[in-house]
């Protein structure tokens, strides 16, 4: 069910801690003209996030223009891996802007060459060619194009099926939503491409059978012949829950793809650049995909994405036939190079691992005290807290929504709930967050959860 925040300001308790400060009603009365303009001139689909008008951000803190400050558990939807407002990134963007080169289409540029080389140098074999794009959805579209071209090349026109997973989210464009596994998001397509097939994602919570046998059985049930599968695409962890597949499953899938000349595609748009406690999310599985898709945390700021892959796959199309208007935009490349240097130089993947271990331990303790938490998934500094009706697995979207709203009023900022039934509270702070900030944040989360549960009980 679509939900939207009220624009009527509410009086909320004032907050003043080392990291959090709430000193106005929320939404801030003075922010209402901004919010109203957005309602008037943007589509309704843009609504639904907490009504906080961002003014500036630094590290893991976000502030408005009226004195309020939040610990950010969103990273602006998993973008700011290196932290908000990093001076090194700002200076890199400024230097590039001052050079006078703001765009150059697919014409060569030094900075694009340096970013492509940098990415290839830190990725494992065989991911040694890089195509720079703008959004995560673009990378998925490109991967579908490459996989189908590969399939036709090695197996003829029947080898065109793209296998993906239920509950998956790969973007909002035509191809990416057909690869996605959320039926409601693709009702608008009407005439779905029969060359896409979804199988259950082995998360161990909503899909109990996590054996690789289930993958092969699902293909048979859907009438998909293995020799006709051009590519298998999955999020390294599912964005709607933060759930990972078992390593043994992924290793079996890698072998299955090898045996059937099928491309294995890992959508790392959320998982890459240290988010999960390793530089690349697929490292948790002990495998390397044929294509890896990146975005969000690649620059910690400006819109940029990338497809990295095997040279024999990346070179399938001839010159001029796989381009993008803003490919490797110079400003975005400058931001990405600076962000990657920060992620590597400050060992932010290791910080994500250490801080993530603390975060997940505290979330599991929270789960043990609250039957309304059905599952806690994730690794490193990404977590999904599944709110459920106690005693089962039915998602409780109303509870998750209320938890996020109350957290916002207490100085802890997250994007609106995601996943099945809108029941998952997603946690994804910048990778520079500290131990004391995590401890304070989890305390806020438990306070909000207790209040939301209490309010539900009072109504019942």
N, C-alpha and C positions, 0 to 999 in steps of 0.2 A: 504494500500500500504506500503510495506517495505521501510524504509528509512535508510540512513547511512550517518554519518558525513564525510565531506571531511577531509583528512589529510594534506591539504595544509594550512600552518599557515596563519592566518589573523592578520593584525595589528588592535588592538582594543584599545579603550581609556583606559588609565591607571586609576585605582581606588584605593583610599586609604581612608578607613573609620575605625571606631573602630573595625568592624568585618570583613570587606571585603578588599582584596588587590589583584589587578591584575597588574602585573609589566612586563609581557612578551606578546609576540604574542600568539595566541591560534589557534590550539594546540601548546604547547610549542615546539619550534624546537628541543630542546634536548630530548624531550620525544618521538620523532618519531621512534627511533630504537625499543623502547618498544612496541609501537603501531603496528609497522610493523611486529615484531615477533609474536604478537598475531594474526594478519591477516594471517600470513604464517602458523601458527601451530594450530590454533583453527578453528572450523567450522564457516562458515559465519553466522550461527544463533547466534553466540555470539556477533556479532557487533550490533550497533544501539544505544549505550549509548553515552552521551557526552564524548568527548575524553580528559578526565581529568585523569591523572595517579596519583592515590592517593599515598601519602607517609606516612602521619600520620594524626590523627584526635583526637580532644578533645572536649568533650561537644557537642555543636551543630556546630562545625567548622571543615572543612576538608581542608587539605593543601597538595600541591604537593612539590616536592623537589627543586623547582626553585623560591620560594618566593611568590607564589600565594596562596590565602586563600579564601574560600567560606563559606557563611552561608549554612548549609546543610538542604535542605527541602526534603531529601530522606530517612534519617535514614538508608542508605544502603538498600533500599527497606523494610522499616518498621521494621528493626531489632533492632536498638540501642535505645530502649525506655529509658533506664537509662542513655543514653549519650554515646558518643564515648570515648574509651580509659579510662574508669573509673579505677582509681587506685585500688579500692577495688576488681574489677573483675580480673584485671591483677594479683594482689597478690593471689587471690584464685586459679587461674589457675596455677600460679607458685608453690604454696604450693603443689598442687596436683601432678604436674609434678615432683617435687623434692621428693615426696614420693616413686616414682618408679613404681606406678601403673598407666599405660597409657591406658590399655584396659583389659577387662575381659569377653567379650561376655555376655552370660546370667548367668554366674556364679555370685553368690551373691557378693555384695560389700556394705560397710557401706554407702558410699556417695550416691549410687543409692537409698538405702532405705530411706535416709534422704530427698532426693528430692521428691520421691513419697509421703512420709508422708507430706511434706510441702505443696505440691500442693493440696492433699486431704483436708488438714486442712483449706485452704483458699477458697476452692470451696464450693458452697452450696450443700445441699442434693438435689438429690441423687448421685451426682458426686463424689463418694468416692473410686473408684479404678482407677489407673493410669497406662498406658502402655507407656513407653518412647521409642521414635523412633528418626529419624534423620531429616526428611524433612516434610513439610506440605503435599506434595503429598502422602507420606507414611501414614499419618494419615487418609487421605481421603480413600485410598485403604482399610485400616483397618476398617474404618467405614462402607464401602460398604459390606465387608466380614461379619462383625458383624450383620448388618441390615438384610442381606439375610438369615443368619443362624437363626436369631431371627424370621423372617417371616415364614420360613419353620417349625420352632418349634411350633409356635402358630397357624399357619393357613394352613400348608401343602405347597406343592411345588408350587402351584399357587401364593402364597403370596411372591413374589420375586421382585416386581417392585420398583425401586428407582425413586422417583420424585425429580426433581431439577428445577432450574430456568433459563430462558433465560438470556443471557448476563453475566452469572456467570462464574467465573474462579476458579477452584479448584486444578489446578496443571497441569503437563505435562505428567504424566504416563497414561497408557491405561484406567484404570478405572476412574481416576480423570478427564480425558478429555471427557469421555462419560458422566460423571455427569455434566461437564461444559456446558455452554449454548451459546458457540460461534461456529457456524457451521464450519467456515473456519479452526479452530484449530483441527478439527477431520476428515477432508477429508481423511487424510492418513490412517484412521482406515478401511475404505471401508465397512466392514461388521459390522455395528453398532449393538450392543446388543439391541434387541427390549424391553428388560426389563428396559430400562431407558426412562423416559418421562420428558420433560421440560414444565413448565407453565410460564406465564408472571410474571416478578418481579414487584411488585406494588410500583414503584419509584415515581409516580405522575408526571413525566416529559415525558418519552417516553411511559410509560404505564399509561394512565390517570385513568383507572378504578382500584381503589385500594381497592375495596370491597372484602371480603372473598368469596362472591358469585362467583367472577371471577375465583377463585381457583377451586371451585367445578365444575363450567361450563367447565373450561379448561380440567379437567379430563374426563368429559363426552365426549367432542369433540375428545379427543384422544383415546377413547374407554377403558379407565382405570377404572376398578371397584375398589371402595375404599377398599373393603376387601382384595384386592390383593396387596395393597401398603405395602411394608415392612419398608420403611424409606422415610422420606422427609429431604433432605439436602439443606441448603442454607448458603451462607456467611452471617454473622451477618450484615454486610453492603457489598454491592457489590464492589469488588475491582476495577472494571473498571470505577466506577462513584462516589464511596463513599456514595451511596444512601442507606438509611435505609427504611424498610417497616414501615407502620403505626403500632403503638402498638396494636390497636384494631384488626388488621389483624393477628398479631402474637399470640395474646391471643386466637383468634378463631382457629388458626392453632393448637395451643397447645391442645385445647379441642378436635378438630377433630382427632388428633393423639391418644389422650387418648381413644376416643370412638371406634377407629378402630384397636387398638393394634398395632399402627404404631410408630416406633422410630422417634423422632424429633432430628435432628442432626444440631448443629450450628458450622459452620466452623469459628472459632475464630482466625485463623492463623494470620490475620492482626489486628483483633480487640482486642485481649486479652492484659492483663498486662498494663492497664491504658490508652491505646491509645485514647479511645473515651471519656475520662472524667469520666469513671467508671472503676473499676478494670476489669470487664468482660463486653464486649459489649452487651450481651444479657440482662443485667440489665436494659437497656433502654426500654425493652419490658415488664418488669414485669413477665417474665417467666423463667423457667429453662429447658434446653433441656435434653434429655436422654443420648446423647453423645455430648461432646464438644471437638473440635480439636484445638490444639495450636501449635505454631511454632514461627518463626521470633523473636518477642520481648521477648520470654521466657528466653533468655540468654543475650540479648544485644550484642552478639558476636559470639560464636561458634555454629555449626549446631546441633540443638536439637529440637525435637518436642514431642508432647504428645497427647494421646487420654485419656480423662477422662470420666467415665460413671457410670451408675448404675451397682452395683455388679452382679446382675442376668444376665445382658447383657455381661459385660466384662468377666464373667467366663463361657461363652458358650463353648469355645474350651478347650480340655484337655491339660495337661502338654506337653510341647514340640511342640505344633502345631501352635503357634502364636508367632514367635520370630523374632529378627532382629540382624544382626551381630554386629552393633554398638549401640544396645539399652543401653541407660543410660551410655554412655561413661564417665569415671570418670572425665576427663578434662571438658567436656561439663556440667556435673552435677555440678561441682564446680562453673563454670561460672554462671549457672542458679540460684543456691542458692544465690550467691552474688548479682546478678541482682535483684532477687525477694526482697531481703533484702533492696536494694536501692529504688526500686519502692514503697515498703511499708513504709520504714523508712522515706523517703523524701516526702511521700504523692504525688507522681508524677501523680497519677490519678487526684487529685484535681488541680494540676498545669496545667494539660492538659485541665481540664474543664475551668479554669480561662483564660488561654492563648487562648484556643480555642474560647471562647466567643468573645474575642477581634479580633481574626483572622477572624472569620465568619462575624462579623459585618463589618469589613473593606472590605472583599470580596464582601459582598452584596452591599456596597456602590460603589465598583468598577463595579459591574454588572449594577447598575443603570445608570452609565455613559457610558457604552459600550454595545451596542446591540449585539456585537459579543460573549457575554457571555450569553448562553441560560439558564444555571442553575448553582447553587452553592450547592453542597451536602456535607454531612458529619456531624460529631460531634467531639468535643474535638479537638485533634491535627491531624485530618485527614480531608482533603477537596478535592473535585473534582470540577474543574472549566471547565465546558463544553463549548468548543469553537464551535460556530455554524455560519452558513451563516445567516446574519441578516434577521429577518422576519420569521424564521422557526426553525426547529429542526435538519436540516441536519448538521451532524458534519463537522467541518472544520479542518481536520487533518493537512493541510499545515500551517494554522495559529498557531495551538497548537505547532507544531514542531518548528516553528520560534520563538515563545515565549520562549520555553525552551532553545533554542540555544542562544538567546539574553541574557536571564537571566544568563546563564553560563558565557558569556563574561563580564557580569557586576558583577560577584561575588556571584551569587545565584544559587545553584546547585540543580537540580531535575533530576529524571530519565526521560527517554523519555515518551511522551504522551501515554496514555492507553485508553481502552474502545472502544466503537463503532466508527469505522472509525479513530481510533487513535486521537480522538478529545478532550480528557480530560487531562488537566494539573493536575497532582496529587500532593498534598501538604501533607507532612508527616514528620515534623521535629522531632528530639529527644524531649522527654518530659521535658527536662531541659531547653528548650529555654526560653528566657526572653521577657518581654514586649517591650523593646526598639529594640530588634533584630527582633521581628515580625513586628513592625512598619516600620523599615528600609527595611525589605524584601518585604512587600506589596508595598512599594514605588518603589522598583526595578521592581516588577511584573507589575505595572501599566506603568512604563516607557517602559518596553519591549513590552507590549501589544500595546501601542500607536505607537511605532516605527514599529511594525509588521503590524498593520492595515494600517498605512501610506504607507508602502512599497507596500502592496497589492493594495491600491488605485492608487498609481503611475503607477503600471504595467497595471491596468485595464484602 
